[in-house]
Amino acid sequence: MKRILITGAAGFLGSHLCDRFIKEGYYVIAMDNLITGNIENLSHLMPLANFEFFHHDVSNYVHVSGELDYILHFASPASPIDYLKIPIQTLKVSSLGTHRLLGLAKAKGAKILVASTSEVYGDPLVHPQTEDYWGNVNPIGPRGVYDEAKRFQEAITMAYHTYHGVRTSIVRIFNTYGPRMRLNDGRVLPAFIGQALRGEDLTVFGDGSQTRSFCYVDDLIEGIYRLLMSDISEPVNIGNPNEITISQFAEEIIKLTNTTQKVIYKPLPVDDPMQRQPDITRAKTLLRWEPKVDRAEGLRITYEYFKSLPETELYKKEHNTFEGYIKH
């Protein structure tokens, strides 16, 4: 049985990755410090013999006994509300944490895939964004703690690949949505749905002309799986190129939720990107991957998930309870 370490395993994407590799027959070692992750995302896996969870911060050190075939490094705050609240931890997990995991990959002879982000492009001057675009990032702005952390993460990953021969992959993830997102994490989709469920008006920052491209989580996980199984070391965009303005998206959510709320506008945050759309030519050519789930269908599934949550979840901000689920 092949063994894989997944960091950030209790998060939105990390938990879906755990599901995928359990399904593929792997022994999954899940690791998360639960600063932003939710242990409930993994509760259905806890009884399995080929799954174990460690409550641990990879910025400190990483030790895994036995052989290891693959590492997926997904430990990082990923929403503005989180990385603005814990900026130092955000920088550390993508620098110190990535360094330690690359060292572990080197020692174990494991293939490692690190989760980067479209935020490495900053507020892009090239549209859509291709992997050879270097970006337009403000390193000392409020978003710099996340943007530059991910840019450093890519640099040190490529250095380990070039100088130590470590097998590496880098996925640049664009806006993704689906079940297990946190309603109050500050990202646009759960923010809109949360406001709709609470009977609040939907808040659009700026004039709403800025664009995003939303990829359903199942499509993203498939792209990540194919990239891990490949020999591609250069960064690869994984996302849905179907672009939409934030104002249009707000209207879609109002129609989806069948509510009577209106859209209100507030000032645009500093360094908020005006455009975000992946060029997925590399993924289509090298991985034979492209998204399959239509946005209307993905939104319907996601909305049903949010509606199924207890009413208290609409106002809950932290999901860090883990007692009773940890294997010793």
Residue pairs with C-beta under 8 A, 6 or more apart in sequence:
1 25
1 26
1 27
1 50
2 25
2 26
2 27
2 69
2 70
3 26
3 27
3 28
3 29
3 66
3 67
3 68
3 69
3 70
4 21
4 26
4 27
4 28
4 29
4 68
4 69
4 70
4 71
4 72
5 29
5 31
5 64
5 68
5 70
5 71
5 72
5 101
5 104
5 110
6 14
6 17
6 18
6 21
6 28
6 29
6 30
6 31
6 71
6 72
6 74
7 14
7 31
7 32
7 58
7 71
7 72
7 73
7 74
7 75
7 97
7 101
8 14
8 31
8 32
8 37
8 73
8 74
8 75
8 76
8 115
9 15
9 17
9 18
9 28
9 30
9 31
9 32
9 37
9 42
9 53
9 74
10 30
10 32
10 34
10 37
10 38
10 39
10 41
10 42
10 53
10 322
11 32
11 36
11 37
11 38
11 41
11 74
11 75
11 78
12 41
12 78
12 176
12 178
12 180
12 181
12 182
12 217
13 74
13 115
13 173
13 176
13 217
13 220
13 221
14 30
14 32
14 37
14 41
14 72
14 74
14 75
15 37
15 41
15 42
15 180
16 178
16 180
16 217
16 218
16 221
17 72
17 74
17 221
17 224
18 28
18 30
18 42
18 45
18 51
19 45
20 221
20 225
21 28
22 28
22 45
22 48
22 50
22 51
24 225
25 50
26 50
26 70
27 50
27 51
28 45
28 50
28 51
28 52
29 52
29 54
29 64
29 68
30 42
30 45
30 51
30 52
30 53
30 54
31 53
31 54
31 56
31 58
31 62
31 75
32 39
32 53
32 54
32 55
32 56
32 75
33 55
33 56
33 57
33 58
33 75
34 55
34 320
34 322
35 77
35 82
35 86
35 89
35 320
36 77
36 78
36 79
36 82
36 182
36 185
37 319
37 320
38 180
38 182
38 319
38 320
39 53
39 319
39 320
39 321
39 322
39 325
40 319
40 321
41 180
42 51
42 53
42 325
43 325
45 51
46 53
46 325
46 327
52 327
53 325
53 326
53 327
54 326
55 322
55 326
56 62
57 93
57 97
58 73
58 75
58 93
58 97
58 100
58 101
59 89
59 92
59 93
59 96
59 97
59 100
61 100
62 97
62 100
62 101
62 104
64 104
64 108
67 108
68 104
68 105
68 108
68 110
69 110
69 111
70 110
70 111
70 112
70 113
70 228
71 101
71 104
71 105
71 110
71 111
71 112
71 113
72 112
72 113
72 115
72 224
72 228
73 97
73 98
73 101
73 112
73 113
73 114
73 115
74 115
75 93
75 97
76 90
76 93
76 94
76 97
76 115
76 146
76 149
76 150
77 83
77 86
77 89
77 90
77 93
77 146
78 117
78 146
79 182
79 185
79 186
79 187
80 143
80 146
80 186
80 187
80 269
81 184
81 185
81 186
82 90
82 185
82 186
83 90
83 143
83 145
83 146
84 142
84 145
87 145
88 145
90 145
90 146
90 149
91 145
91 148
91 149
93 149
94 149
94 150
94 152
94 153
95 149
95 152
95 153
95 156
98 114
98 152
98 153
98 156
98 157
99 156
101 112
101 114
102 112
102 156
102 157
102 160
102 164
102 166
102 168
104 110
105 111
105 112
105 160
105 166
105 167
105 168
106 160
106 164
106 166
110 167
111 167
111 168
111 169
111 228
112 157
112 166
112 167
112 168
112 169
113 168
113 169
113 170
113 171
113 224
113 227
113 228
114 153
114 154
114 157
114 168
114 169
114 170
114 171
115 171
115 173
116 150
116 153
116 154
116 170
116 171
116 172
116 173
116 235
117 146
117 150
117 172
117 173
117 174
118 129
118 172
118 173
118 174
118 175
118 237
118 239
118 276
118 278
119 137
119 143
119 146
119 147
119 150
119 273
120 135
120 137
120 147
120 150
120 151
120 154
120 172
121 129
121 133
121 135
121 136
121 137
121 273
121 276
122 135
122 136
122 137
122 138
122 143
122 147
122 271
122 273
123 136
123 137
123 271
123 272
123 273
123 274
123 275
124 133
124 135
124 136
124 273
124 275
124 276
125 136
126 133
127 275
127 277
128 241
128 243
128 277
128 278
128 279
129 237
129 276
129 277
129 278
129 279
130 237
130 279
130 281
130 282
131 172
131 234
131 235
131 236
131 237
131 279
131 282
135 147
135 151
137 144
137 147
137 148
137 151
138 144
138 147
138 271
139 147
139 148
141 270
141 271
142 269
142 270
142 271
143 270
143 271
143 272
144 271
154 170
154 235
157 168
157 170
158 168
158 170
158 233
160 166
160 168
161 167
161 168
161 233
167 231
167 233
168 233
169 227
169 228
169 230
169 232
169 233
169 236
170 233
170 234
170 235
170 236
171 223
171 224
171 227
171 235
171 236
171 238
172 235
172 236
172 237
172 238
172 239
172 278
173 220
173 238
173 239
174 213
174 215
174 237
174 238
174 239
174 240
174 276
174 277
174 278
175 187
175 188
175 189
175 212
175 213
175 214
175 215
175 239
175 276
176 214
176 215
176 216
176 217
176 220
176 239
177 189
177 190
177 214
177 215
177 216
177 217
177 298
177 299
177 302
178 216
178 217
178 218
178 298
178 301
178 302
178 305
179 217
179 301
179 302
179 305
180 217
180 305
181 187
181 189
181 190
181 302
182 190
182 319
183 190
183 193
183 194
183 197
183 306
183 309
183 313
183 314
183 316
184 190
184 191
184 194
184 315
184 316
184 317
188 212
188 246
188 249
189 214
189 249
189 253
189 302
190 306
191 203
192 202
192 249
192 250
192 253
193 253
193 257
193 302
193 303
193 306
194 306
194 314
195 201
195 202
195 203
195 261
196 202
196 253
196 254
196 257
196 259
196 261
197 257
197 306
197 307
197 314
198 314
198 315
199 259
199 261
200 261
201 261
201 262
201 263
201 264
202 250
202 253
202 254
202 261
202 262
202 263
202 264
203 263
203 264
203 265
203 266
204 246
204 247
204 250
204 263
204 264
204 265
204 266
205 246
205 265
205 266
205 267
205 268
205 269
205 272
206 246
206 265
206 267
206 268
206 272
207 247
207 265
207 268
208 245
208 246
208 247
208 248
208 250
208 263
208 265
209 245
209 246
209 247
209 274
210 245
210 246
210 268
210 272
210 273
210 274
210 275
210 276
211 243
211 244
211 245
211 246
211 274
211 275
211 276
211 277
212 243
212 244
212 246
212 249
212 276
213 239
213 240
213 241
213 242
213 243
213 244
213 276
213 277
213 278
214 240
214 242
214 244
214 249
214 295
214 298
215 238
215 239
215 240
215 291
216 240
216 291
216 293
216 295
216 297
216 298
216 301
218 293
219 240
219 291
219 292
219 293
220 238
220 239
222 289
223 236
223 238
223 283
223 287
223 289
224 238
226 287
226 288
226 289
227 236
227 238
227 283
227 287
230 286
230 287
232 286
232 287
234 282
236 282
236 283
236 286
236 287
237 278
237 279
237 280
237 282
237 283
238 278
238 280
238 283
238 289
239 278
239 280
239 291
240 278
240 291
240 295
241 277
241 278
241 279
241 280
242 291
242 295
243 275
243 276
243 277
244 252
244 295
247 263
250 263
251 263
252 295
252 299
253 299
254 261
254 263
256 299
256 300
256 303
257 303
280 289
280 290
283 289
283 290
284 290
